[in-house]
Amino acid sequence: RALPDVSCPVIYDSEALSALRKALQRRVSGTPVPDSDAAAWLREETGLGAGWPAVFTVSPLEHRHFVEAGIRNVSVVGHAVELAPTAADYDSRRSILFVGAFSPESPNEDAARFLLQDVLPALRGTAADEAPVVIAGARIPDALRAAGSPGVVFRSDVADLTSVYEDARVFVAPTRFS
């Protein structure tokens, strides 16, 4: 493929390698793909970085895959996060919190469903069983809301999550693939 004729350098921003997510998602769902297919997906996707002056990726693992594919000038670029601790002390906090944006490409719906169907039942009868569970994020699907149970609160499209974070004693990230 020919690179576009531009007067400034172009950076290939790979975000996350979807081939890794797709293979892991299939394995988790019980329909694994042959290693040769997963490797072909990964070769095809990392090959998209060939010839660009720079490639950005989101993790050291993905960086390694690009380098192993012969791509140079690969950098790991994470999200800039400014710490903003809340004022609440630990003893005043009470909830278990999951936060994530929901979209068809995101693993967050699967992760929240895993929390509701597999993790929370395992906590029944423990002290954690009494803590309210809050699932907050953009575009929470109706199907996920339907999978909720007593003690689970959904907070969709909240403009400012400060109060939600301030009430959380435990933060969960039950992602099975990402």
N, C-alpha and C positions, 0 to 999 in steps of 0.2 A: 504494500500500500504506500502511496506517496504521501508525504507530510504536506500539510497546507503551506502555501506560500504566504508567510506573514513577516512583518518587519520587526517583530519582537519575539523573544523566546516563548514557547508554549510549554506549559507544565501539564503533565498527565496526572490528574488527581484520581487515584483508584478507589478512594473511599475505603470500602472493605471488599475483600475478595469473595464474591458471591459463590464461586465454585466451592469454597470450603464450607460455607453455610449450607449450600444445597446438598452436598454429600452428607454432612452431619445431620441435617434435618431428615433426610431419607433414612439414615441409620436409626435415628431416634424413633421415627414413625413405624419402624419395622419393615421397611422396603429398601434395604441397602443396595447400593450400586456396586458393580465390580470395581476393584481398585484401578483397573486400566481405564475405565470410563471417568472416574474421579480425577485421575492424573491427566487425562486428555482435556477435561474441563479447565483444570488449573493451568496447563500449558497454554491453552487458547487464551485464557484471561490474562495471564502474566505477559503473554506475547504482545498484548495491546500496548505495553509500555515501551516496546522496542523503538529506538530512534528518537525519542523525545529528549530534550536537554535535561529534564528532571522528572522524577516520578515521586508523588507523595502517596503514602499509605498510612494506615492508622495504628499498626501494632508491630512490634519486633518480629512476630511470627510471619506476618505478611511481608515485611521487609525481606526476611530470609528467603521466602518463596520467589520474590522478584530477583534477588541476587543469584539464587540457584538457577534461575532461568536465563542468566547471563545479562540481566539488566543492571546497569551501573547508575550512579547518581540517584539512588533511592533514599528518601528521607522519611522518617516517621514523624508525622505531624498530628498532634493530638488537639483536643479542644482546649482553648484557653478558659480556665475556670478561676474566678475570683472568689476566694473564701468569704463567706458571710455567715459566721456562726450565729445561731439564734440565742436569745437570752434565757430560755427555759433550761432549768437544771434537769438532770437525769430523773430524779425522783418525781418530778411533775409530769413527765412524759408517760403516755400510756399505750399508744398504738403501734401496730406493725405496718410498715409502709412500703408499698411497691409503686414506683413512678416510672412511666415510660410513654413514649408516643406510639400510637397504634396505627398501623397501615398494613396493607397486604404483604409488603416486602419485609416488614419488621418481624423479628422473633418475639416481640413483646406479648402478643396475644397468646401464643403458645406458652410463654413463660408464666403469664398470669393464670392461665387455665391450669398449668402444672401446679402452681401454688394453691389454687382453690381445690383441685381434685386429688392431689397426691400429698402435698406438704401439710396443709391444714388438718386433714383427717388424722395424720400421724401425730399431731399435737394435741388431739382430744384427750382430756383428762389431765393435762399438764397446766402449769401456771400460765403458759402462753395461750392456752385455749380461751382464757377470759379476756385477752386483749383484743380490742377492735382491730380489724384489718381494713386498711384503706388502700384502694387501688386508684391512683390518680394519673391523669395523663390526657394527652390530646386525642380526640376521636375514639373514645372507648366504644367498641362495638356492642350492639344490642345483644348479640349472641353470648358475649362474655358476661354481660350483666345478668343474663338469664341463668348462667352457671353459678351465680353468687348464692350465698346462704346467709342465714341470720348471723349478725356480727360482722358482715362484710359491707363496707361503704364504698361506693364508686363516686369519684370526684372528677368529672370530665371537663376538659377545657377551662381549667382554673387559671385566671390571669396571673395571680401571684400565689406561689406555693409556700410562702414563708410560714403561714400558720399550720399548714399540713406537716411541714418538716418539724416545726417547733413542738408538735404533739407526739412525734414519733420517737419511740424508745428503741425500736429495732427496724433496720432498713434491709430489705431483701432484694436479691437479684437472682431468682431461680431460673436463669436462662439455660436452656438445654442445648442451644446452638446459637451462634452469633457470628 
